[in-house]
Amino acid sequence: MSGPPERASKPNGTVRWAGVLLTVVLAGLAVTVQWGVVTTKLDHVEQRLDELIVEARGLRSEYQSIERRVSYLEGRLSGGGRDEP
């Protein structure tokens, strides 16, 4: 047999660094994609929270309107709305 066979099975330094570089690039790509997914989901959550805030403000104004009506009716029932001498 000519040539040492064990030398062909060991990777040299260039191949190792290429593997490390490929791993770093793929990890960077994965982080970038994941960051995009997370920011998209956060945008949807923010949008939904804004919608809920608007709904809550509307319900609060309706609730206050009902409170005013009830207060007015309670005043009339207790005799506060009559013009008695």
KABELMO-V299400 format. One record per run of one state. SS is the DSSP state (A for helix, B for strand, O for the rest). FROM is the first residue (numbers start at 1). LEN is the number of residues. If there is no record, write none. Layout:
ss->(SS SS)
from->(FROM FROM)
len->(LEN LEN)
This chain:
ss->(O A O A O)
from->(1 6 10 13 78)
len->(5 4 3 65 8)
